[in-house]
């Protein structure tokens, strides 16, 4: 049964059952995060 369910999900995904492909809203690369740079002296 689980194999049949998996195959059904893959078939629906392959045929576009979730709708037409959508274009990304903001093309390009976005980088976010935090970085720290420091010097350690011993």
N, C-alpha and C positions, 0 to 999 in steps of 0.2 A: 504493500500500500504506500509506504513513504516514497518508493521509487517512482510510482505512478504520479504522485503529487508533485515531485520534483520535475519530472518530465513535462507535466502540464504547465507548471510555472515557467519553465524554460521556453516552451512552445508559445505561450502567451507573450512573453517578453520579446521573443524573436519576431513576432508578427506585428508588434506595435500596438498591443491591446491597451496600453496605458496612455495612448495618445501620440500625436505627432511629435517628432523631436523639436526641442525649443532651443533657440539661439541663446548663448550666454548673455546675461544682461550687461556685463562690463568686461569687454575683452582686455586681455593683458594679464600681467602677473601682479599679484598683491602679496606683499610680505608684511607680516605683523609679528610683533613679539618684543622681547626685551633682551638686551645684551649688556654685559658689564666687562670692562677692560681695566686691568690694574697691574701694578708692579709690586711684587713681594720681595722685600729685602731682608736677608737674614744676617 
